[in-house]
Amino acid sequence: MPPARKRARAYDPARTRTAVLAQFGNVREAVRPLTPEQLALPTRLGDWTVRELVAHIGMALTAVDRLLGEPEPARQDGNLLDWPFAIAADADAIAATARRLAAEHPDLDAHLAQVERRFTDRLDAHSGSRLLPTSAGALPLADYVVTRTVELVVHTDDLNAALPGLDITYDRQALAAATRLLADALAAKTPGGSTEVRIPPYAVVQCVEGPRHTRGTPPNVVETDPLTWVRLATGRLAWEDAVAGAKVSASGERADLGGLLPLLR
């Protein structure tokens, strides 16, 4: 689909940085005691093992370092809301890198600690306005860091699914940022005002062409919780299964979002 051009909402860079580091810390603490047998278990991500998934989570932060190592673009030509639709093109390279990193770093905790230090050092050394050459075009560093909340929340959920009982917690601000970015991306993908998507307590957006309501309860309403929304937007949960399982409520003739999801492929 063509890139989204809706202006993204503003995010506070300091709060975003804190959220990213908090969620990364939650993952580090949870995976530190995992045994070799647990690290060798499969995940829901194709043939990825838990070890490879953990290595990939480190890549959420090393991506910042890698992009800062590239020449700075002359001007911004990307939009934060383009990002969810652009990352599929990198899927094969991402998978290959995750496997390589998993093999190269038998001590994953030491690797993640180094990744975290490098990430904080790089953010300290660069302005949030510094442009990065991302797959979604040239984006400011501060905007790109927002996308890291999506990566970390989504893959925290993947780890929890792979290891029942692990129960890694979700930082509230990280989950909020990920929810809002993905909700805004839906509204940019399918602009309109006939359907209201409610994801309390973090986001409300309007989308889908059709009659726009101006007051009272809109005729088409979708409501779900933040984690279910993240799963729907990233293809971890099918729309029909979410509705059947009462994970989402949808009322009105334009409230079926099944054909619009997932956003990330």
C-alpha positions as CSV (number, residue, x, y, z in Angstrom):
1,M,0.0,0.0,0.0
2,P,1.2,3.6,-0.4
3,P,2.9,5.2,2.5
4,A,0.8,6.8,5.2
5,R,0.9,10.6,5.2
6,K,-1.2,11.3,8.2
7,R,0.8,13.3,10.7
8,A,1.8,11.2,13.7
9,R,1.0,12.2,17.3
10,A,3.8,13.6,19.4
11,Y,5.7,11.4,21.8
12,D,7.9,12.7,24.6
13,P,11.5,11.4,23.8
14,A,12.5,11.1,27.5
15,R,9.4,9.0,28.3
16,T,9.9,6.9,25.2
17,R,13.5,6.2,26.1
18,T,12.5,5.2,29.6
19,A,9.8,2.9,28.3
20,V,12.2,1.2,25.9
21,L,14.8,0.6,28.5
22,A,12.2,-0.6,31.1
23,Q,10.8,-3.2,28.7
24,F,14.2,-4.3,27.6
25,G,15.1,-4.7,31.2
26,N,12.0,-6.7,31.9
27,V,13.1,-9.1,29.1
28,R,16.7,-9.3,30.3
29,E,15.6,-10.2,33.9
30,A,13.2,-12.9,32.7
31,V,15.5,-14.6,30.2
32,R,18.6,-14.6,32.4
33,P,17.8,-17.8,34.3
34,L,16.6,-19.8,31.2
35,T,18.3,-23.1,30.7
36,P,19.8,-24.4,27.4
37,E,16.8,-26.6,27.0
38,Q,14.4,-23.7,27.4
39,L,16.4,-21.6,25.0
40,A,16.2,-24.4,22.4
41,L,12.4,-24.5,22.5
42,P,10.4,-23.5,19.4
43,T,8.4,-20.2,19.2
44,R,5.4,-19.2,17.1
45,L,7.8,-17.4,14.7
46,G,8.3,-20.1,12.1
47,D,11.5,-22.1,12.9
48,W,12.9,-19.6,15.4
49,T,14.0,-20.9,18.7
50,V,13.7,-19.0,22.0
51,R,17.5,-18.3,21.8
52,E,17.1,-16.7,18.3
53,L,14.1,-14.7,19.5
54,V,16.0,-13.3,22.4
55,A,18.9,-12.4,20.1
56,H,16.3,-10.7,17.9
57,I,15.0,-8.7,20.8
58,G,18.6,-7.3,21.2
59,M,18.4,-6.2,17.6
60,A,15.5,-3.8,18.5
61,L,18.2,-1.7,20.2
62,T,21.2,-2.4,18.0
63,A,19.1,-1.2,15.0
64,V,19.5,2.3,16.4
65,D,23.3,1.9,16.5
66,R,23.4,0.5,13.0
67,L,21.4,3.3,11.5
68,L,23.3,6.0,13.3
69,G,26.4,4.5,11.7
70,E,25.0,5.3,8.2
71,P,25.3,8.8,6.6
72,E,22.6,11.1,7.8
73,P,19.9,11.8,5.1
74,A,19.7,15.3,3.8
75,R,16.0,15.7,4.7
76,Q,13.2,13.8,6.3
77,D,11.1,12.0,3.7
78,G,9.4,9.4,5.9
79,N,6.6,9.4,8.4
80,L,6.4,7.5,11.7
81,L,3.1,5.9,10.5
82,D,4.8,4.5,7.4
83,W,7.0,2.2,9.6
84,P,4.6,-0.6,10.3
85,F,4.0,-1.1,6.5
86,A,7.7,-1.0,5.6
87,I,9.3,-3.6,7.8
88,A,8.1,-6.7,5.9
89,A,10.8,-6.1,3.2
90,D,13.5,-6.6,5.8
91,A,12.1,-9.9,7.1
92,D,14.6,-12.3,5.5
93,A,17.7,-10.2,6.5
94,I,16.3,-9.8,10.0
95,A,15.9,-13.6,10.5
96,A,19.4,-14.3,9.2
97,T,20.9,-11.8,11.5
98,A,19.0,-13.2,14.5
99,R,20.3,-16.6,13.8
100,R,23.9,-15.4,13.5
101,L,23.7,-13.4,16.7
102,A,22.3,-16.3,18.6
103,A,25.2,-18.5,17.4
104,E,27.8,-15.9,18.1
105,H,26.7,-15.0,21.6
106,P,26.4,-18.1,23.9
107,D,26.1,-15.8,26.9
108,L,22.9,-13.9,25.9
109,D,22.8,-11.9,29.1
110,A,26.2,-10.5,28.6
111,H,25.3,-9.7,25.0
112,L,22.1,-7.9,26.0
113,A,23.9,-5.9,28.7
114,Q,26.4,-4.7,26.0
115,V,23.5,-3.9,23.7
116,E,21.8,-1.8,26.4
117,R,25.0,0.1,27.2
118,R,25.6,0.9,23.5
119,F,22.0,2.0,23.0
120,T,22.1,4.5,26.0
121,D,25.5,5.8,24.9
122,R,24.2,6.4,21.4
123,L,21.1,8.2,22.6
124,D,23.2,10.4,24.9
125,A,25.5,11.3,22.0
126,H,22.8,12.3,19.4
127,S,19.9,14.7,19.2
128,G,16.4,13.3,18.8
129,S,16.2,15.3,15.5
130,R,19.1,13.4,14.0
131,L,17.8,11.7,10.8
132,L,18.1,7.9,10.3
133,P,17.8,6.1,6.9
134,T,15.1,3.6,7.9
135,S,13.1,1.2,5.7
136,A,10.2,3.8,6.1
137,G,12.4,6.6,4.8
138,A,14.4,9.2,6.7
139,L,13.0,9.5,10.2
140,P,14.2,11.5,13.2
141,L,15.9,9.4,15.9
142,A,13.2,10.3,18.4
143,D,10.5,8.9,16.1
144,Y,12.4,5.7,15.4
145,V,12.8,5.0,19.1
146,V,9.0,5.0,19.4
147,T,9.0,2.0,16.9
148,R,11.2,0.1,19.4
149,T,8.3,-0.1,21.8
150,V,6.4,-2.1,19.2
151,E,9.3,-4.4,18.7
152,L,9.8,-5.0,22.4
153,V,6.1,-5.4,23.3
154,V,5.4,-7.7,20.4
155,H,8.4,-10.0,21.1
156,T,7.8,-10.0,24.8
157,D,4.4,-11.5,24.0
158,D,6.1,-14.0,21.7
159,L,8.4,-15.1,24.6
160,N,5.5,-15.4,27.0
161,A,3.7,-17.6,24.4
162,A,6.8,-19.8,23.9
163,L,7.4,-20.2,27.6
164,P,4.1,-20.5,29.6
165,G,4.7,-19.2,33.1
166,L,7.5,-16.9,32.1
167,D,5.1,-14.0,32.5
168,I,7.4,-11.1,31.5
169,T,5.6,-7.9,32.5
170,Y,4.8,-5.1,30.1
171,D,5.9,-1.6,31.0
172,R,2.9,0.6,30.9
173,Q,4.4,3.4,28.9
174,A,5.9,0.9,26.4
175,L,2.5,-0.8,25.9
176,A,0.8,2.6,25.6
177,A,3.2,3.8,22.9
178,A,3.0,0.6,20.9
179,T,-0.8,0.6,21.1
180,R,-1.1,4.2,19.9
181,L,1.4,3.8,17.1
182,L,-0.4,0.8,15.7
183,A,-3.9,2.4,16.2
184,D,-2.7,5.5,14.4
185,A,-1.3,3.3,11.6
186,L,-4.7,1.7,11.1
187,A,-6.3,5.2,10.8
188,A,-3.7,6.2,8.3
189,K,-4.1,3.1,6.3
190,T,-7.9,3.4,6.1
191,P,-8.8,7.0,6.6
192,G,-12.4,8.0,7.4
193,G,-14.7,8.7,10.3
194,S,-17.4,6.0,10.2
195,T,-15.8,3.5,12.6
196,E,-14.4,4.3,16.0
197,V,-11.7,1.9,17.4
198,R,-11.4,2.1,21.2
199,I,-8.4,0.6,23.0
200,P,-8.7,1.8,26.5
201,P,-7.0,3.3,28.3
202,Y,-4.5,4.3,25.6
203,A,-6.0,5.0,22.2
204,V,-9.2,6.0,20.3
205,V,-9.1,6.5,16.6
206,Q,-11.5,6.9,13.8
207,C,-11.2,5.1,10.4
208,V,-13.0,3.6,7.4
209,E,-14.8,5.7,4.8
210,G,-18.5,6.4,5.3
211,P,-20.8,8.6,7.2
212,R,-19.0,10.5,10.0
213,H,-20.6,10.9,13.3
214,T,-20.5,14.2,15.1
215,R,-22.0,13.5,18.5
216,G,-23.1,10.7,20.7
217,T,-22.2,7.0,20.2
218,P,-20.9,6.3,16.7
219,P,-22.8,3.8,14.6
220,N,-19.7,1.5,14.2
221,V,-17.6,0.7,17.3
222,V,-14.7,-1.7,17.8
223,E,-13.3,-2.1,21.3
224,T,-10.5,-4.3,22.7
225,D,-7.7,-4.3,25.2
226,P,-4.2,-3.1,24.4
227,L,-2.5,-6.5,24.2
228,T,-5.2,-8.0,22.1
229,W,-4.9,-5.0,19.8
230,V,-1.2,-5.5,19.4
231,R,-1.7,-9.2,18.6
232,L,-4.3,-8.3,16.0
233,A,-2.2,-5.6,14.4
234,T,0.8,-7.9,14.2
235,G,-0.9,-11.0,13.0
236,R,-0.5,-13.0,16.3
237,L,-4.3,-13.2,16.6
238,A,-6.8,-13.5,13.8
239,W,-9.8,-11.1,13.8
240,E,-12.4,-13.9,13.6
241,D,-10.8,-15.7,16.5
242,A,-10.7,-12.5,18.6
243,V,-14.4,-11.9,18.0
244,A,-15.3,-15.5,18.7
245,G,-13.3,-15.5,21.9
246,A,-14.9,-12.3,23.1
247,K,-11.5,-10.6,23.0
248,V,-12.9,-7.8,20.9
249,S,-16.4,-6.3,20.5
250,A,-17.6,-5.0,17.2
251,S,-20.9,-3.4,16.5
252,G,-22.1,-1.9,13.2
253,E,-21.9,-2.8,9.5
254,R,-18.5,-1.1,9.2
255,A,-17.0,-2.6,12.3
256,D,-15.4,-5.7,10.7
257,L,-11.7,-5.0,10.6
258,G,-10.8,-8.5,9.5
259,G,-9.8,-7.3,6.0
260,L,-7.6,-4.5,7.3
261,L,-5.5,-6.6,9.6
262,P,-2.8,-7.4,10.3
263,L,-0.8,-4.2,9.7
264,L,2.6,-5.7,10.1
265,R,3.2,-8.7,7.9
